[in-house]
Amino acid sequence: MLTILGLNVISGLCTAASSCASSLPSRPTVVPFPYNHGKPHAISSPRTKTCYVHAFGNGQDDSQTIYSAAKACNKGGIIALLDPQYIIGKALDLTFLQSVDFIIQGQISFTPDIAYWTGASFKYAYQDASLFWQIGGVDVNIYGGGIINGNGQVWWDRMVTNTSLARPILVGIIGLQGGTISNLKLSNPPNWFHFVANSSDLIFDKMTMIALSNDSNAAKNSDGWDLYRSDAIVIQNSLISNDDDCVSFKPNSTNVVVQNLVCTGSHGISVGSLGQYLGETDIAENLYIYNTSMSNASDGARIKVWPGAVPGSNSTSSGGGVGFVRNVTYNGMHDTRVDYAIELTQCYGQSNAKLCNMYPSTMLIENIVFNYFTGTSNKYDPIVGTLVCSSTTACQNIVATNINVTNPSGKKAEWKCTNVDKSTLAINCV
């Protein structure tokens, strides 16, 4: 056994030299159920060495030790974080991983050092995303029942005086091909919980994610999962309490299954927003959302697309992108006190309806199914949903069946339907 900077490395089978060897949980068997996206999921190879990461304690930074463990046990190892508390105070690039398991049983907390993180976090051009750490490579599993805490409150409080503050996302999955993230608790991200980019063949399972303010400054933009340029993803069996999208399919999200989620306080299961950037092509295709529960939310199912660019505008980020949203099914959603059970819009980001109609979206929305919706919608009683396309050619084959969403007044539920074929909508369009 070798000890380096509080790191114990044991090659081969764990032995009595490690008092914690017997406490290592087995990697959970994570399988998509009941639906999958139709592509095979890679099977992880056996792990042959273990790195035990021992925290320094007393608020000291453990990021270098975690990095050293990832290097020492890369290519076939387990990195075990079993102590009660770990501190990450430096940006951590773990995008080199190959055939690695992370066991997190304690709590990982990111330091609330706004000055450091605004300068040192990993930056991405898309929507000005930034990350505390980024995890990527091939065949990575992360599990163990532990907690990842973003200490978001200090960021939300600072936003009172600085609304443009660049806040890090809690978990960055960047360029990961094959793996699972399961049985973890995520707490108080400064920004989104997950940014999943340029990745494929991943399963997220049995995650608990809660963004909860302890003062009057509420959580901000705490999306559950934001998928970007990623394919063959399953998100399932999880509970999310937040203030923004429960799941968001950003540009070039394809072949994704979302199933068995309970979302509270969110903005819904959202496709988009798409078409925001002039000159770029966005697609979202083959998305299946099954058996979700939505409460105290602005939306249940949501598709949001920007309109066409207004001539003469100096902005390249206020619409005009091209592409399509295709083959999206929402099958089984129960809503409790949502504003809209379904919101489909091609005027996202444009408050001027006249301009939206003059310059309709260049994004095509087609082959969309909303099926088996139940529950209540209260904010715009008797309106319970809205399907508004910016032109009759921009939306094709939009289907709504078995929709039973009521409102508090008991009046017949009404739907706002614009530029859509009402013959395929089994709802009361007004």
C-alpha positions as CSV (number, residue, x, y, z in Angstrom):
1,M,0.0,0.0,0.0
2,L,1.3,3.4,-1.0
3,T,0.2,6.7,0.8
4,I,0.6,10.0,-1.0
5,L,-0.9,13.3,0.2
6,G,-3.6,11.5,2.3
7,L,-4.3,9.0,-0.6
8,N,-4.0,5.2,0.0
9,V,-3.6,3.2,-3.2
10,I,-4.2,-0.6,-3.0
11,S,-3.5,-2.6,-6.2
12,G,-5.4,-5.8,-6.8
13,L,-7.8,-7.0,-4.2
14,C,-8.4,-4.9,-1.1
15,T,-6.7,-6.4,1.9
16,A,-6.8,-6.0,5.6
17,A,-4.3,-3.2,5.3
18,S,-7.4,-1.0,4.7
19,S,-9.9,-0.9,7.5
20,C,-12.5,0.6,5.1
21,A,-12.2,-2.1,2.3
22,S,-15.1,-4.1,3.6
23,S,-17.4,-1.0,3.6
24,L,-17.1,-0.4,-0.1
25,P,-20.5,-0.7,-1.7
26,S,-20.9,-2.7,-4.9
27,R,-21.5,-0.8,-8.0
28,P,-25.3,-0.7,-8.5
29,T,-26.9,-2.4,-11.4
30,V,-28.4,0.5,-13.3
31,V,-30.7,-0.4,-16.3
32,P,-33.2,1.7,-18.2
33,F,-36.8,0.8,-17.2
34,P,-39.3,0.6,-18.6
35,Y,-38.1,2.4,-21.7
36,N,-34.8,2.8,-23.4
37,H,-33.7,4.8,-26.5
38,G,-32.9,1.8,-28.5
39,K,-29.1,2.0,-28.4
40,P,-26.9,-0.5,-26.5
41,H,-25.4,0.5,-23.1
42,A,-21.7,-0.3,-22.7
43,I,-20.9,-2.7,-19.8
44,S,-18.2,-1.6,-17.4
45,S,-15.1,-3.7,-17.0
46,P,-14.1,-5.0,-13.5
47,R,-12.0,-2.6,-11.4
48,T,-8.7,-3.9,-10.2
49,K,-7.3,-1.2,-7.8
50,T,-8.7,1.1,-5.2
51,C,-7.6,4.6,-4.1
52,Y,-8.9,5.8,-0.7
53,V,-9.1,9.5,-0.5
54,H,-8.7,10.8,3.0
55,A,-9.9,14.3,3.7
56,F,-7.5,16.8,5.4
57,G,-10.3,18.2,7.5
58,N,-10.6,21.6,9.2
59,G,-11.9,23.2,6.0
60,Q,-8.7,22.4,4.1
61,D,-8.9,21.9,0.3
62,D,-9.0,18.3,-0.9
63,S,-9.1,19.0,-4.6
64,Q,-5.4,18.0,-5.3
65,T,-5.9,14.7,-3.4
66,I,-9.0,13.8,-5.4
67,Y,-7.1,14.7,-8.6
68,S,-4.2,12.5,-7.6
69,A,-6.5,9.6,-6.9
70,A,-8.1,10.0,-10.3
71,K,-4.6,9.8,-11.9
72,A,-3.4,6.9,-9.7
73,C,-6.5,4.8,-10.2
74,N,-7.3,5.7,-13.7
75,K,-7.7,2.9,-16.3
76,G,-9.4,0.3,-14.1
77,G,-9.7,1.6,-10.6
78,I,-12.1,2.8,-7.9
79,I,-11.7,6.2,-6.2
80,A,-13.4,5.9,-2.8
81,L,-14.4,9.1,-0.9
82,L,-15.6,7.7,2.4
83,D,-14.9,10.4,4.9
84,P,-17.7,12.7,6.2
85,Q,-16.6,15.9,4.5
86,Y,-14.5,16.8,1.5
87,I,-13.7,20.4,0.4
88,I,-13.1,21.4,-3.2
89,G,-11.5,24.8,-3.5
90,K,-9.8,24.6,-6.8
91,A,-11.1,24.0,-10.3
92,L,-10.9,20.3,-11.0
93,D,-10.4,18.9,-14.5
94,L,-11.3,15.2,-14.6
95,T,-12.0,14.7,-18.3
96,F,-9.2,12.1,-18.8
97,L,-10.9,9.2,-17.0
98,Q,-10.9,5.7,-18.4
99,S,-12.8,2.8,-16.7
100,V,-13.1,4.4,-13.3
101,D,-15.7,4.3,-10.5
102,F,-16.2,7.1,-8.0
103,I,-17.7,6.1,-4.7
104,I,-19.0,9.1,-2.8
105,Q,-20.3,8.3,0.7
106,G,-19.5,11.6,2.5
107,Q,-20.3,15.1,1.4
108,I,-18.3,17.1,-1.2
109,S,-18.7,20.8,-0.7
110,F,-17.4,23.6,-3.0
111,T,-15.9,26.6,-1.3
112,P,-18.1,29.7,-1.4
113,D,-15.1,31.8,-2.7
114,I,-16.9,33.9,-5.4
115,A,-13.8,35.9,-6.3
116,Y,-11.8,32.7,-7.0
117,W,-14.5,30.7,-8.9
118,T,-15.6,33.6,-11.2
119,G,-12.1,33.7,-12.5
120,A,-10.9,30.0,-12.3
121,S,-14.1,28.0,-13.2
122,F,-14.2,26.3,-16.6
123,K,-15.9,28.5,-19.1
124,Y,-18.2,27.4,-22.1
125,A,-19.6,29.8,-24.7
126,Y,-23.0,28.2,-24.7
127,Q,-25.2,30.4,-22.5
128,D,-22.0,31.5,-20.6
129,A,-21.9,28.2,-18.7
130,S,-19.1,27.8,-16.1
131,L,-18.1,24.8,-14.0
132,F,-16.5,24.0,-10.7
133,W,-15.3,20.7,-12.1
134,Q,-15.7,18.7,-15.3
135,I,-15.9,14.9,-15.5
136,G,-15.3,13.1,-18.8
137,G,-13.6,10.2,-20.6
138,V,-14.9,6.7,-21.2
139,D,-16.7,4.3,-18.9
140,V,-17.2,6.2,-15.6
141,N,-19.6,5.3,-12.8
142,I,-20.4,7.6,-9.9
143,Y,-22.5,6.4,-7.0
144,G,-22.5,5.8,-3.2
145,G,-25.3,7.7,-1.5
146,G,-23.2,10.8,-0.7
147,I,-23.9,14.5,-1.1
148,I,-22.5,17.1,-3.5
149,N,-23.1,20.6,-2.1
150,G,-22.7,23.8,-4.2
151,N,-23.2,26.3,-1.4
152,G,-25.5,28.2,-3.7
153,Q,-26.8,30.6,-1.1
154,V,-23.8,32.9,-1.2
155,W,-24.2,33.1,-5.0
156,W,-28.0,33.8,-4.8
157,D,-27.4,36.5,-2.2
158,R,-24.7,38.2,-4.3
159,M,-27.0,38.3,-7.3
160,V,-29.1,40.9,-5.4
161,T,-26.4,43.4,-6.3
162,N,-24.9,41.7,-9.4
163,T,-27.5,40.0,-11.7
164,S,-24.8,39.2,-14.3
165,L,-22.7,37.1,-11.9
166,A,-21.3,34.1,-13.6
167,R,-22.3,31.2,-11.3
168,P,-20.8,27.7,-11.6
169,I,-22.9,24.7,-12.5
170,L,-22.7,22.0,-9.8
171,V,-21.8,18.9,-12.0
172,G,-20.2,19.2,-15.4
173,I,-20.3,16.0,-17.5
174,I,-18.2,16.9,-20.5
175,G,-17.3,14.5,-23.2
176,L,-18.2,11.4,-21.3
177,Q,-18.8,8.3,-23.4
178,G,-20.5,5.5,-21.4
179,G,-21.3,5.5,-17.7
180,T,-23.8,5.9,-14.9
181,I,-24.4,8.5,-12.2
182,S,-26.7,7.1,-9.5
183,N,-27.9,7.3,-5.9
184,L,-26.5,10.7,-5.0
185,K,-27.9,13.8,-3.4
186,L,-27.2,17.2,-5.0
187,S,-27.7,20.3,-3.0
188,N,-27.9,24.1,-3.7
189,P,-26.1,24.6,-7.0
190,P,-25.2,28.2,-7.7
191,N,-26.6,27.6,-11.2
192,W,-27.8,24.4,-12.9
193,F,-27.4,21.1,-11.2
194,H,-26.1,19.3,-14.3
195,F,-24.5,20.4,-17.6
196,V,-24.2,17.3,-19.9
197,A,-22.3,18.2,-23.1
198,N,-20.7,16.3,-25.9
199,S,-21.6,13.0,-24.1
200,S,-23.3,9.8,-25.0
201,D,-24.5,6.5,-23.5
202,L,-25.2,7.7,-20.0
203,I,-27.8,6.7,-17.4
204,F,-28.8,9.0,-14.4
205,D,-30.7,7.0,-11.8
206,K,-32.1,7.6,-8.3
207,M,-30.9,11.1,-7.9
208,T,-32.2,13.5,-5.3
209,M,-31.7,17.2,-6.1
210,I,-32.8,20.1,-3.9
211,A,-32.2,23.8,-4.3
212,L,-33.6,25.5,-1.1
213,S,-32.8,29.1,0.0
214,N,-32.5,29.8,3.7
215,D,-33.4,33.5,3.3
216,S,-35.4,35.8,1.0
217,N,-33.1,35.4,-1.9
218,A,-34.4,32.4,-3.8
219,A,-32.5,29.9,-5.8
220,K,-31.7,31.0,-9.4
221,N,-31.7,28.9,-12.6
222,S,-31.4,25.6,-10.8
223,D,-32.2,23.4,-13.8
224,G,-32.0,19.7,-13.0
225,W,-30.3,18.5,-16.2
226,D,-29.3,20.5,-19.2
227,L,-28.3,18.3,-22.2
228,Y,-26.3,19.8,-25.0
229,R,-24.9,18.1,-28.0
230,S,-25.5,14.7,-26.3
231,D,-27.0,11.4,-27.5
232,A,-28.4,8.2,-26.0
233,I,-29.1,9.5,-22.5
234,V,-31.6,8.0,-19.9
235,I,-32.7,10.1,-16.8
236,Q,-34.9,8.2,-14.4
237,N,-36.3,7.5,-10.9
238,S,-35.3,10.8,-9.4
239,L,-36.7,13.6,-7.3
240,I,-36.0,17.3,-8.1
241,S,-37.1,20.4,-6.2
242,N,-35.9,23.5,-7.9
243,D,-36.9,26.8,-9.5
244,D,-36.2,26.2,-13.2
245,D,-36.4,23.5,-15.8
246,C,-36.6,20.0,-14.3
247,V,-35.0,18.7,-17.5
248,S,-34.0,20.9,-20.5
249,F,-33.1,19.5,-23.9
250,K,-30.7,22.1,-25.3
251,P,-29.4,22.2,-28.9
252,N,-28.6,18.8,-30.4
253,S,-30.1,16.6,-27.8
254,T,-31.0,13.3,-29.5
255,N,-32.3,9.9,-28.4
256,V,-33.1,10.7,-24.8
257,V,-35.5,8.9,-22.4
258,V,-36.8,10.7,-19.3
259,Q,-39.0,8.6,-17.0
260,N,-40.3,8.3,-13.5
261,L,-39.4,11.8,-12.3
262,V,-41.1,13.8,-9.5
263,C,-40.5,17.6,-10.1
264,T,-41.5,20.3,-7.7
265,G,-41.3,24.1,-8.3
266,S,-39.9,23.8,-11.8
267,H,-40.5,25.1,-15.3
268,G,-41.3,21.7,-16.6
269,I,-39.7,19.1,-18.8
270,S,-38.5,21.5,-21.5
271,V,-37.4,21.2,-25.1
272,G,-35.2,24.3,-25.6
273,S,-34.9,27.0,-25.8
274,L,-33.7,26.5,-29.4
275,G,-33.1,28.8,-32.3
276,Q,-31.6,31.5,-30.1
277,Y,-28.4,32.1,-32.1
278,L,-28.5,33.5,-35.6
279,G,-26.5,31.4,-38.0
280,E,-26.6,28.3,-35.9
281,T,-28.5,25.0,-36.5
282,D,-30.2,23.4,-33.5
283,I,-32.0,20.1,-33.4
284,A,-33.8,18.1,-30.7
285,E,-35.0,14.7,-31.9
286,N,-36.3,11.4,-30.6
287,L,-37.2,12.4,-27.1
288,Y,-39.5,10.3,-24.9
289,I,-40.8,11.6,-21.6
290,Y,-42.8,9.0,-19.6
291,N,-44.6,9.0,-16.2
292,T,-43.6,12.3,-14.7
293,S,-45.2,14.3,-11.9
294,M,-45.1,18.0,-11.8
295,S,-46.3,20.2,-8.9
296,N,-46.2,23.9,-8.1
297,A,-44.6,24.5,-11.5
298,S,-44.9,27.0,-14.3
299,D,-45.3,24.3,-16.9
300,G,-45.7,20.5,-17.2
301,A,-44.6,19.8,-20.8
302,R,-42.8,22.7,-22.5
303,I,-41.4,23.3,-26.0
304,K,-39.7,26.7,-26.4
305,V,-38.3,28.0,-29.7
306,W,-37.1,31.5,-30.6
307,P,-38.8,33.4,-33.5
308,G,-36.9,34.6,-36.6
309,A,-34.4,37.4,-36.3
310,V,-35.7,41.0,-36.7
311,P,-33.9,42.7,-39.5
312,G,-31.6,45.5,-38.4
313,S,-31.1,44.0,-35.0
314,N,-27.5,44.0,-33.7
315,S,-28.1,41.0,-31.6
316,T,-27.0,37.5,-32.7
317,S,-28.6,35.9,-29.7
318,S,-32.3,36.9,-30.0
319,G,-33.5,34.4,-32.5
320,G,-33.1,33.4,-36.1
321,G,-31.4,30.1,-35.7
322,V,-32.5,27.2,-37.9
323,G,-33.2,23.5,-37.3
324,F,-36.0,21.4,-36.0
325,V,-37.7,19.7,-33.0
326,R,-38.8,16.3,-34.2
327,N,-40.3,13.1,-32.8
328,V,-41.0,14.2,-29.2
329,T,-43.5,12.3,-27.0
330,Y,-44.8,13.2,-23.6
331,N,-46.6,10.1,-22.4
332,G,-48.2,10.2,-18.9
333,M,-47.9,13.4,-16.9
334,H,-49.7,14.3,-13.7
335,D,-49.8,18.0,-12.9
336,T,-50.7,19.6,-9.5
337,R,-51.1,23.4,-9.5
338,V,-49.1,24.2,-12.7
339,D,-49.6,27.4,-14.7
340,Y,-49.8,25.6,-18.0
341,A,-50.1,21.8,-18.4
342,I,-48.6,22.2,-21.9
343,E,-46.8,25.2,-23.3
344,L,-45.6,25.2,-26.9
345,T,-44.3,28.5,-28.2
346,Q,-42.3,29.7,-31.1
347,C,-42.1,33.2,-29.7
348,Y,-39.8,32.5,-26.8
349,G,-37.7,35.6,-25.9
350,Q,-39.9,37.9,-28.0
351,S,-42.5,39.7,-26.0
352,N,-43.8,41.6,-29.1
353,A,-46.4,39.3,-30.7
354,K,-46.6,41.5,-33.8
355,L,-42.8,41.1,-34.5
356,C,-43.0,37.4,-33.8
357,N,-45.7,37.1,-36.5
358,M,-43.9,39.3,-38.9
359,Y,-40.7,37.3,-38.6
360,P,-41.8,33.7,-37.8
361,S,-39.5,31.0,-36.5
362,T,-37.2,29.3,-38.9
363,M,-37.3,26.2,-36.5
364,L,-39.6,23.4,-37.6
365,I,-41.6,21.6,-34.9
366,E,-43.1,18.3,-36.1
367,N,-44.3,14.9,-34.9
368,I,-45.1,15.9,-31.3
369,V,-47.4,13.8,-29.1
370,F,-48.9,14.8,-25.8
371,N,-50.7,11.8,-24.3
372,Y,-52.4,11.0,-21.0
373,F,-52.2,14.2,-19.0
374,T,-54.1,14.6,-15.7
375,G,-54.3,17.0,-12.9
376,T,-54.9,20.7,-12.3
377,S,-53.8,24.0,-13.8
378,N,-54.7,27.2,-11.8
379,K,-52.9,30.4,-12.8
380,Y,-54.9,31.3,-15.9
381,D,-58.2,29.7,-15.1
382,P,-60.0,28.6,-17.3
383,I,-56.9,28.5,-19.7
384,V,-54.9,25.4,-18.8
385,G,-52.4,25.3,-21.7
386,T,-51.2,27.0,-24.8
387,L,-49.9,25.9,-28.2
388,V,-48.8,28.9,-30.2
389,C,-46.8,28.5,-33.5
390,S,-45.5,31.6,-35.3
391,S,-46.8,30.3,-38.7
392,T,-48.9,27.5,-40.0
393,T,-46.0,25.9,-41.8
394,A,-43.6,25.9,-38.8
395,C,-45.6,23.3,-36.8
396,Q,-46.7,20.0,-38.3
397,N,-48.4,17.0,-36.8
398,I,-48.9,18.2,-33.3
399,V,-51.1,15.6,-31.5
400,A,-52.9,15.8,-28.1
401,T,-54.9,12.9,-26.8
402,N,-56.3,11.7,-23.5
403,I,-55.9,15.1,-21.9
404,N,-57.8,15.6,-18.6
405,V,-56.5,18.7,-16.9
406,T,-59.0,20.8,-14.9
407,N,-59.0,24.2,-13.2
408,P,-60.0,25.4,-9.8
409,S,-63.2,27.2,-11.0
410,G,-64.7,24.1,-12.4
411,K,-65.2,25.8,-15.7
412,K,-64.6,23.8,-18.9
413,A,-60.8,23.8,-19.5
414,E,-59.7,26.0,-22.4
415,W,-56.6,25.9,-24.5
416,K,-55.1,28.7,-26.6
417,C,-54.3,27.3,-30.0
418,T,-52.7,29.4,-32.7
419,N,-51.4,28.3,-36.2
420,V,-51.8,24.6,-35.3
421,D,-54.0,22.0,-36.9
422,K,-56.8,21.6,-34.4
423,S,-58.1,18.4,-36.0
424,T,-55.3,16.5,-34.2
425,L,-55.9,18.1,-30.9
426,A,-58.4,16.5,-28.6
427,I,-58.7,19.6,-26.4
428,N,-60.9,22.6,-26.2
429,C,-59.1,25.2,-28.3
430,V,-60.4,28.7,-28.1
